[in-house]
Amino acid sequence: MKFKFLLVGLLAAVISVSAAVAAPPPGKGKPATTPATGKAQPTGPNCKPRVTVVLKGTFASASATTLSMTVTRANRWGRAYVTAGSASVVLDAKTKVRGNGMKTVADLAELTSGDWVLVQARTCKADLAHDAPPELTAARVVAHPAKS
C-alpha cells in the first residue's frame, strides 16, 4: 500500500518538474527586462506600464510621416500637450485613419486647416514624467471636417 502512494507521488513530482522546466514558445515570453532587477524596462520599446494618450484639437498640417495639430483637449496623460498648445505626431504603416471615408495615412492630405482631429497613441508612463512631452506615434487618427 505504501509502495503505491510512493509510486504515485514520484510520478506526480516528475510530471510537475518537467512542466516547470519547459520554456515558452518563441515570441510568447516576457518582455525584455533589465539584467540587474529582472523587471520590465520603464522606457523603450518594451516598456511597462504603457498608457494611451488621447489628443483632441484641430488639424494644422500633414506629411507622409507626421501630423501637426493644435491641441485643445486631452485625457490625463496628454495634459502636457494641452499646455504646449500643439503636437506633432509620427504616422507609420500601422496607424489606422478613420473619418469621412479615409482609410490610409495618404488620405490625410484631404484635410484642411481647422478640421477636427482626434489622435490616440501609446507611450511609456515614465516618459510622461518629464517636463517635455515625448514624441508620439499614432495608433489611430480620427478626423472630420470643421462645423460650418
C-alpha positions as CSV (number, residue, x, y, z in Angstrom):
1,M,0.0,0.0,0.0
2,K,2.8,2.4,0.9
3,F,4.6,1.5,-2.3
4,K,1.6,2.6,-4.4
5,F,1.5,6.0,-2.7
6,L,5.2,6.4,-3.1
7,L,5.0,5.5,-6.8
8,V,2.1,7.9,-7.4
9,G,3.9,10.7,-5.6
10,L,7.1,10.1,-7.5
11,L,5.1,10.2,-10.8
12,A,3.4,13.4,-9.9
13,A,6.8,15.0,-9.0
14,V,8.3,14.0,-12.3
15,I,5.4,15.5,-14.3
16,S,5.4,18.8,-12.4
17,V,9.2,19.2,-12.7
18,S,9.1,18.7,-16.5
19,A,6.3,21.3,-16.9
20,A,8.1,23.8,-14.7
21,V,11.4,23.5,-16.7
22,A,9.8,23.8,-20.1
23,A,10.4,27.1,-21.9
24,P,7.6,29.1,-23.5
25,P,7.4,29.0,-27.3
26,P,9.4,31.7,-29.3
27,G,7.7,35.1,-29.2
28,K,5.5,34.2,-26.2
29,G,7.9,35.0,-23.4
30,K,8.1,38.0,-21.1
31,P,9.2,41.4,-22.5
32,A,12.9,42.5,-22.3
33,T,14.0,43.0,-18.7
34,T,16.8,44.9,-17.1
35,P,19.5,42.5,-16.1
36,A,20.1,43.9,-12.7
37,T,16.5,43.8,-11.3
38,G,14.7,41.4,-13.7
39,K,11.8,43.9,-14.0
40,A,10.4,45.3,-17.2
41,Q,12.1,48.4,-18.5
42,P,10.4,51.8,-17.7
43,T,11.3,53.2,-21.1
44,G,12.0,51.9,-24.6
45,P,10.0,49.7,-27.0
46,N,9.0,47.0,-24.4
47,C,8.4,49.4,-21.5
48,K,5.8,48.7,-18.8
49,P,3.5,50.3,-18.0
50,R,2.2,51.8,-21.2
51,V,-0.6,54.3,-21.3
52,T,-2.9,55.7,-24.0
53,V,-2.6,59.4,-24.8
54,V,-5.7,60.9,-26.4
55,L,-5.4,64.3,-28.0
56,K,-8.3,66.3,-29.4
57,G,-7.9,69.5,-31.4
58,T,-7.7,71.0,-34.9
59,F,-5.7,69.9,-37.9
60,A,-2.7,72.1,-38.8
61,S,-0.8,70.1,-41.5
62,A,0.3,66.7,-42.5
63,S,3.1,65.0,-44.5
64,A,3.7,61.4,-45.3
65,T,5.1,60.6,-41.9
66,T,3.9,63.4,-39.5
67,L,0.7,65.1,-38.5
68,S,0.7,68.5,-36.8
69,M,-2.2,69.7,-34.8
70,T,-3.4,72.3,-32.3
71,V,-4.3,70.5,-29.1
72,T,-7.3,71.8,-27.2
73,R,-8.3,68.9,-25.0
74,A,-6.7,65.6,-23.9
75,N,-7.0,62.8,-21.3
76,R,-4.9,63.0,-18.2
77,W,-1.8,61.5,-19.9
78,G,-1.9,64.3,-22.6
79,R,-2.0,67.3,-20.3
80,A,1.5,68.3,-21.3
81,Y,0.4,68.6,-24.9
82,V,-2.5,70.9,-24.0
83,T,-0.1,73.1,-22.1
84,A,2.2,73.2,-25.1
85,G,-0.8,74.0,-27.3
86,S,0.4,71.9,-30.2
87,A,1.7,68.4,-31.1
88,S,3.5,66.7,-33.9
89,V,2.6,63.0,-34.1
90,V,4.5,60.4,-36.1
91,L,2.5,58.3,-38.6
92,D,3.5,54.8,-39.6
93,A,2.1,51.9,-41.6
94,K,0.3,50.6,-38.5
95,T,-1.6,53.9,-38.0
96,K,-5.4,53.5,-38.6
97,V,-7.0,56.5,-40.1
98,R,-10.8,56.9,-40.0
99,G,-13.5,59.5,-40.7
100,N,-15.1,60.8,-43.9
101,G,-14.2,57.6,-45.8
102,M,-10.5,57.8,-45.0
103,K,-8.7,54.5,-44.6
104,T,-4.9,55.2,-45.1
105,V,-2.4,57.8,-44.0
106,A,-2.3,59.2,-47.5
107,D,-6.0,60.2,-47.1
108,L,-5.0,62.8,-44.5
109,A,-4.0,65.1,-47.4
110,E,-7.7,65.7,-48.0
111,L,-8.0,67.6,-44.7
112,T,-7.9,71.3,-44.5
113,S,-6.6,73.5,-41.7
114,G,-9.1,73.8,-38.9
115,D,-10.7,70.3,-39.3
116,W,-11.4,68.3,-36.1
117,V,-8.8,65.7,-35.2
118,L,-8.6,63.0,-32.5
119,V,-5.3,61.1,-32.1
120,Q,-4.7,58.0,-30.0
121,A,-1.2,57.0,-29.2
122,R,0.6,54.6,-26.7
123,T,3.7,55.7,-24.8
124,C,5.6,54.8,-21.7
125,K,4.2,56.2,-18.5
126,A,7.8,57.1,-17.3
127,D,8.4,59.2,-20.4
128,L,5.4,61.5,-19.5
129,A,7.0,62.3,-16.1
130,H,9.4,64.8,-17.7
131,D,8.5,68.4,-18.4
132,A,8.9,68.0,-22.2
133,P,6.2,65.7,-23.7
134,P,7.7,62.7,-25.6
135,E,7.3,62.1,-29.3
136,L,4.2,60.1,-30.0
137,T,3.5,57.5,-32.7
138,A,-0.2,57.5,-33.6
139,A,-2.1,54.2,-33.3
140,R,-5.3,55.8,-34.5
141,V,-6.4,59.1,-36.1
142,V,-10.0,60.1,-36.5
143,A,-10.7,63.3,-38.5
144,H,-13.8,65.2,-39.6
145,P,-14.5,68.4,-41.4
146,A,-14.9,71.5,-39.2
147,K,-18.5,72.5,-38.4
148,S,-19.8,75.4,-40.6
